[in-house]
Amino acid sequence: MALQINSKYPHFSPIIKLKELQDISKIDEYAAFSGTIRYEVTFDMKDIPDNAVLNLGNVYEVAEVWSNDSHLGAKISPQ
């Protein structure tokens, strides 16, 4: 995870390693954070399906998905 306040975009803070994806508002030191959060994950897929679904759970504002330097899409949250 990397954080960035709007005036510094697109330059992010150094990466903060998390053991699992989580709501940072539940972490005391980030509870009042307002800005952009970048989550990254690396994984290997042996079998590539013709169709796949990526469930991002609850996203507030905007989510963008990239894979192998290809932009796969963006979604603006209705919340």
GUFITI-137034 format. One record per atom (N, C-alpha, C): residue number from 0; residue in one letter; atom name; z, y, x. Coordinates in steps of 0.1 Angstrom, whole numbers, plus 5000, padded with zeros to 4 digits. Example, Ala and Ser with C-alpha at 12.3 -4.5 7.8 and 13.67 -1.06 7.14 Angstrom:
+-----+------+------+------+------+------+
:  nr : rest : atom :    z :    y :    x :
+-----+------+------+------+------+------+
:   0 :    a :    N : 5078 : 4943 : 5132 :
:   0 :    a :   CA : 5078 : 4955 : 5123 :
:   0 :    a :    C : 5078 : 4967 : 5132 :
:   1 :    s :    N : 5071 : 4978 : 5128 :
:   1 :    s :   CA : 5071 : 4989 : 5137 :
:   1 :    s :    C : 5079 : 5000 : 5129 :
+-----+------+------+------+------+------+
END
This chain:
+-----+------+------+------+------+------+
:  nr : rest : atom :    z :    y :    x :
+-----+------+------+------+------+------+
:   0 :    m :    N : 5000 : 4989 : 5009 :
:   0 :    m :   CA : 5000 : 5000 : 5000 :
:   0 :    m :    C : 5000 : 5012 : 5009 :
:   1 :    a :    N : 4993 : 5022 : 5005 :
:   1 :    a :   CA : 4993 : 5035 : 5012 :
:   1 :    a :    C : 4994 : 5046 : 5002 :
:   2 :    l :    N : 5001 : 5057 : 5005 :
:   2 :    l :   CA : 5003 : 5068 : 4996 :
:   2 :    l :    C : 4996 : 5080 : 5001 :
:   3 :    q :    N : 4993 : 5089 : 4991 :
:   3 :    q :   CA : 4986 : 5101 : 4995 :
:   3 :    q :    C : 4989 : 5112 : 4984 :
:   4 :    i :    N : 4993 : 5124 : 4988 :
:   4 :    i :   CA : 4994 : 5135 : 4978 :
:   4 :    i :    C : 4980 : 5141 : 4977 :
:   5 :    n :    N : 4978 : 5147 : 4965 :
:   5 :    n :   CA : 4965 : 5152 : 4962 :
:   5 :    n :    C : 4959 : 5162 : 4972 :
:   6 :    s :    N : 4967 : 5170 : 4978 :
:   6 :    s :   CA : 4962 : 5180 : 4988 :
:   6 :    s :    C : 4957 : 5174 : 5001 :
:   7 :    k :    N : 4961 : 5161 : 5003 :
:   7 :    k :   CA : 4957 : 5154 : 5016 :
:   7 :    k :    C : 4945 : 5144 : 5014 :
:   8 :    y :    N : 4941 : 5143 : 5001 :
:   8 :    y :   CA : 4930 : 5133 : 4998 :
:   8 :    y :    C : 4918 : 5136 : 5007 :
:   9 :    p :    N : 4911 : 5126 : 5012 :
:   9 :    p :   CA : 4913 : 5112 : 5011 :
:   9 :    p :    C : 4921 : 5105 : 5023 :
:  10 :    h :    N : 4929 : 5113 : 5029 :
:  10 :    h :   CA : 4937 : 5108 : 5041 :
:  10 :    h :    C : 4950 : 5102 : 5035 :
:  11 :    f :    N : 4953 : 5089 : 5038 :
:  11 :    f :   CA : 4964 : 5082 : 5033 :
:  11 :    f :    C : 4975 : 5081 : 5044 :
:  12 :    s :    N : 4987 : 5079 : 5039 :
:  12 :    s :   CA : 4998 : 5076 : 5049 :
:  12 :    s :    C : 4996 : 5062 : 5055 :
:  13 :    p :    N : 5003 : 5059 : 5066 :
:  13 :    p :   CA : 5002 : 5046 : 5072 :
:  13 :    p :    C : 5005 : 5035 : 5061 :
:  14 :    i :    N : 5000 : 5024 : 5063 :
:  14 :    i :   CA : 5002 : 5013 : 5053 :
:  14 :    i :    C : 5016 : 5008 : 5053 :
:  15 :    i :    N : 5021 : 5006 : 5040 :
:  15 :    i :   CA : 5035 : 5001 : 5038 :
:  15 :    i :    C : 5032 : 4987 : 5033 :
:  16 :    k :    N : 5038 : 4977 : 5039 :
:  16 :    k :   CA : 5036 : 4963 : 5035 :
:  16 :    k :    C : 5045 : 4959 : 5024 :
:  17 :    l :    N : 5040 : 4953 : 5014 :
:  17 :    l :   CA : 5048 : 4948 : 5003 :
:  17 :    l :    C : 5046 : 4933 : 5002 :
:  18 :    k :    N : 5056 : 4925 : 4998 :
:  18 :    k :   CA : 5054 : 4911 : 4997 :
:  18 :    k :    C : 5046 : 4907 : 4985 :
:  19 :    e :    N : 5047 : 4916 : 4974 :
:  19 :    e :   CA : 5039 : 4914 : 4962 :
:  19 :    e :    C : 5036 : 4927 : 4956 :
:  20 :    l :    N : 5026 : 4927 : 4948 :
:  20 :    l :   CA : 5022 : 4940 : 4940 :
:  20 :    l :    C : 5033 : 4943 : 4931 :
:  21 :    q :    N : 5037 : 4955 : 4931 :
:  21 :    q :   CA : 5049 : 4959 : 4922 :
:  21 :    q :    C : 5047 : 4974 : 4918 :
:  22 :    d :    N : 5055 : 4977 : 4908 :
:  22 :    d :   CA : 5055 : 4991 : 4902 :
:  22 :    d :    C : 5064 : 4999 : 4912 :
:  23 :    i :    N : 5057 : 5009 : 4919 :
:  23 :    i :   CA : 5065 : 5016 : 4929 :
:  23 :    i :    C : 5075 : 5026 : 4923 :
:  24 :    s :    N : 5074 : 5029 : 4910 :
:  24 :    s :   CA : 5084 : 5037 : 4904 :
:  24 :    s :    C : 5098 : 5030 : 4903 :
:  25 :    k :    N : 5098 : 5017 : 4905 :
:  25 :    k :   CA : 5110 : 5010 : 4905 :
:  25 :    k :    C : 5117 : 5009 : 4919 :
:  26 :    i :    N : 5110 : 5014 : 4929 :
:  26 :    i :   CA : 5115 : 5015 : 4943 :
:  26 :    i :    C : 5121 : 5029 : 4945 :
:  27 :    d :    N : 5134 : 5030 : 4948 :
:  27 :    d :   CA : 5141 : 5043 : 4948 :
:  27 :    d :    C : 5133 : 5054 : 4956 :
:  28 :    e :    N : 5129 : 5050 : 4968 :
:  28 :    e :   CA : 5123 : 5061 : 4977 :
:  28 :    e :    C : 5109 : 5066 : 4972 :
:  29 :    y :    N : 5103 : 5059 : 4962 :
:  29 :    y :   CA : 5090 : 5063 : 4957 :
:  29 :    y :    C : 5091 : 5066 : 4942 :
:  30 :    a :    N : 5102 : 5066 : 4936 :
:  30 :    a :   CA : 5103 : 5067 : 4921 :
:  30 :    a :    C : 5097 : 5080 : 4916 :
:  31 :    a :    N : 5098 : 5091 : 4924 :
:  31 :    a :   CA : 5093 : 5104 : 4919 :
:  31 :    a :    C : 5079 : 5107 : 4925 :
:  32 :    f :    N : 5072 : 5097 : 4932 :
:  32 :    f :   CA : 5060 : 5100 : 4938 :
:  32 :    f :    C : 5049 : 5104 : 4928 :
:  33 :    s :    N : 5041 : 5114 : 4931 :
:  33 :    s :   CA : 5030 : 5118 : 4923 :
:  33 :    s :    C : 5018 : 5119 : 4933 :
:  34 :    g :    N : 5007 : 5112 : 4930 :
:  34 :    g :   CA : 4996 : 5113 : 4939 :
:  34 :    g :    C : 4987 : 5100 : 4937 :
:  35 :    t :    N : 4981 : 5096 : 4948 :
:  35 :    t :   CA : 4972 : 5084 : 4948 :
:  35 :    t :    C : 4978 : 5073 : 4955 :
:  36 :    i :    N : 4977 : 5061 : 4950 :
:  36 :    i :   CA : 4982 : 5049 : 4957 :
:  36 :    i :    C : 4971 : 5040 : 4959 :
:  37 :    r :    N : 4970 : 5035 : 4971 :
:  37 :    r :   CA : 4959 : 5025 : 4975 :
:  37 :    r :    C : 4966 : 5012 : 4978 :
:  38 :    y :    N : 4962 : 5002 : 4970 :
:  38 :    y :   CA : 4967 : 4988 : 4973 :
:  38 :    y :    C : 4955 : 4980 : 4979 :
:  39 :    e :    N : 4958 : 4972 : 4989 :
:  39 :    e :   CA : 4947 : 4964 : 4995 :
:  39 :    e :    C : 4952 : 4950 : 4996 :
:  40 :    v :    N : 4943 : 4940 : 4994 :
:  40 :    v :   CA : 4947 : 4926 : 4996 :
:  40 :    v :    C : 4935 : 4919 : 5002 :
:  41 :    t :    N : 4937 : 4910 : 5011 :
:  41 :    t :   CA : 4927 : 4902 : 5017 :
:  41 :    t :    C : 4929 : 4887 : 5013 :
:  42 :    f :    N : 4918 : 4881 : 5009 :
:  42 :    f :   CA : 4919 : 4867 : 5005 :
:  42 :    f :    C : 4905 : 4860 : 5007 :
:  43 :    d :    N : 4905 : 4847 : 5009 :
:  43 :    d :   CA : 4893 : 4840 : 5010 :
:  43 :    d :    C : 4890 : 4831 : 4998 :
:  44 :    m :    N : 4878 : 4831 : 4994 :
:  44 :    m :   CA : 4874 : 4822 : 4983 :
:  44 :    m :    C : 4864 : 4812 : 4988 :
:  45 :    k :    N : 4868 : 4799 : 4986 :
:  45 :    k :   CA : 4858 : 4789 : 4991 :
:  45 :    k :    C : 4847 : 4787 : 4981 :
:  46 :    d :    N : 4850 : 4787 : 4968 :
:  46 :    d :   CA : 4840 : 4785 : 4957 :
:  46 :    d :    C : 4839 : 4799 : 4950 :
:  47 :    i :    N : 4827 : 4804 : 4950 :
:  47 :    i :   CA : 4825 : 4817 : 4944 :
:  47 :    i :    C : 4819 : 4814 : 4930 :
:  48 :    p :    N : 4826 : 4818 : 4919 :
:  48 :    p :   CA : 4822 : 4816 : 4906 :
:  48 :    p :    C : 4810 : 4825 : 4902 :
:  49 :    d :    N : 4802 : 4821 : 4892 :
:  49 :    d :   CA : 4791 : 4830 : 4887 :
:  49 :    d :    C : 4797 : 4842 : 4881 :
:  50 :    n :    N : 4808 : 4840 : 4873 :
:  50 :    n :   CA : 4815 : 4851 : 4866 :
:  50 :    n :    C : 4830 : 4850 : 4870 :
:  51 :    a :    N : 4836 : 4861 : 4872 :
:  51 :    a :   CA : 4851 : 4861 : 4875 :
:  51 :    a :    C : 4857 : 4873 : 4868 :
:  52 :    v :    N : 4870 : 4872 : 4865 :
:  52 :    v :   CA : 4877 : 4883 : 4858 :
:  52 :    v :    C : 4889 : 4886 : 4868 :
:  53 :    l :    N : 4891 : 4899 : 4870 :
:  53 :    l :   CA : 4902 : 4904 : 4878 :
:  53 :    l :    C : 4911 : 4912 : 4868 :
:  54 :    n :    N : 4923 : 4906 : 4867 :
:  54 :    n :   CA : 4933 : 4912 : 4858 :
:  54 :    n :    C : 4942 : 4921 : 4866 :
:  55 :    l :    N : 4942 : 4934 : 4864 :
:  55 :    l :   CA : 4950 : 4944 : 4872 :
:  55 :    l :    C : 4963 : 4947 : 4865 :
:  56 :    g :    N : 4965 : 4941 : 4854 :
:  56 :    g :   CA : 4978 : 4944 : 4846 :
:  56 :    g :    C : 4977 : 4958 : 4841 :
:  57 :    n :    N : 4989 : 4965 : 4841 :
:  57 :    n :   CA : 4989 : 4978 : 4835 :
:  57 :    n :    C : 4986 : 4988 : 4846 :
:  58 :    v :    N : 4975 : 4995 : 4844 :
:  58 :    v :   CA : 4970 : 5005 : 4853 :
:  58 :    v :    C : 4972 : 5019 : 4846 :
:  59 :    y :    N : 4978 : 5028 : 4853 :
:  59 :    y :   CA : 4979 : 5041 : 4847 :
:  59 :    y :    C : 4970 : 5051 : 4854 :
:  60 :    e :    N : 4961 : 5057 : 4848 :
:  60 :    e :   CA : 4951 : 5066 : 4853 :
:  60 :    e :    C : 4938 : 5059 : 4856 :
:  61 :    v :    N : 4936 : 5057 : 4869 :
:  61 :    v :   CA : 4923 : 5051 : 4873 :
:  61 :    v :    C : 4924 : 5039 : 4883 :
:  62 :    a :    N : 4916 : 5029 : 4881 :
:  62 :    a :   CA : 4916 : 5018 : 4891 :
:  62 :    a :    C : 4901 : 5017 : 4895 :
:  63 :    e :    N : 4900 : 5015 : 4908 :
:  63 :    e :   CA : 4886 : 5012 : 4914 :
:  63 :    e :    C : 4888 : 4999 : 4922 :
:  64 :    v :    N : 4877 : 4991 : 4921 :
:  64 :    v :   CA : 4877 : 4978 : 4928 :
:  64 :    v :    C : 4865 : 4978 : 4938 :
:  65 :    w :    N : 4869 : 4974 : 4950 :
:  65 :    w :   CA : 4859 : 4972 : 4961 :
:  65 :    w :    C : 4860 : 4958 : 4966 :
:  66 :    s :    N : 4849 : 4952 : 4970 :
:  66 :    s :   CA : 4849 : 4939 : 4977 :
:  66 :    s :    C : 4838 : 4939 : 4988 :
:  67 :    n :    N : 4843 : 4936 : 5000 :
:  67 :    n :   CA : 4833 : 4936 : 5011 :
:  67 :    n :    C : 4825 : 4949 : 5012 :
:  68 :    d :    N : 4832 : 4960 : 5011 :
:  68 :    d :   CA : 4826 : 4973 : 5012 :
:  68 :    d :    C : 4816 : 4976 : 5001 :
:  69 :    s :    N : 4816 : 4969 : 4990 :
:  69 :    s :   CA : 4808 : 4971 : 4978 :
:  69 :    s :    C : 4816 : 4976 : 4967 :
:  70 :    h :    N : 4813 : 4987 : 4961 :
:  70 :    h :   CA : 4820 : 4993 : 4949 :
:  70 :    h :    C : 4816 : 4984 : 4937 :
:  71 :    l :    N : 4826 : 4977 : 4931 :
:  71 :    l :   CA : 4824 : 4969 : 4920 :
:  71 :    l :    C : 4826 : 4976 : 4906 :
:  72 :    g :    N : 4833 : 4987 : 4906 :
:  72 :    g :   CA : 4835 : 4994 : 4894 :
:  72 :    g :    C : 4848 : 5002 : 4894 :
:  73 :    a :    N : 4849 : 5011 : 4884 :
:  73 :    a :   CA : 4861 : 5019 : 4882 :
:  73 :    a :    C : 4864 : 5019 : 4867 :
:  74 :    k :    N : 4876 : 5021 : 4864 :
:  74 :    k :   CA : 4881 : 5021 : 4850 :
:  74 :    k :    C : 4891 : 5032 : 4848 :
:  75 :    i :    N : 4889 : 5040 : 4838 :
:  75 :    i :   CA : 4899 : 5050 : 4835 :
:  75 :    i :    C : 4908 : 5045 : 4824 :
:  76 :    s :    N : 4921 : 5045 : 4826 :
:  76 :    s :   CA : 4930 : 5039 : 4817 :
:  76 :    s :    C : 4932 : 5048 : 4804 :
:  77 :    p :    N : 4932 : 5041 : 4793 :
:  77 :    p :   CA : 4934 : 5048 : 4780 :
:  77 :    p :    C : 4949 : 5053 : 4778 :
:  78 :    q :    N : 4958 : 5049 : 4787 :
:  78 :    q :   CA : 4972 : 5052 : 4785 :
:  78 :    q :    C : 4975 : 5066 : 4790 :
+-----+------+------+------+------+------+
END
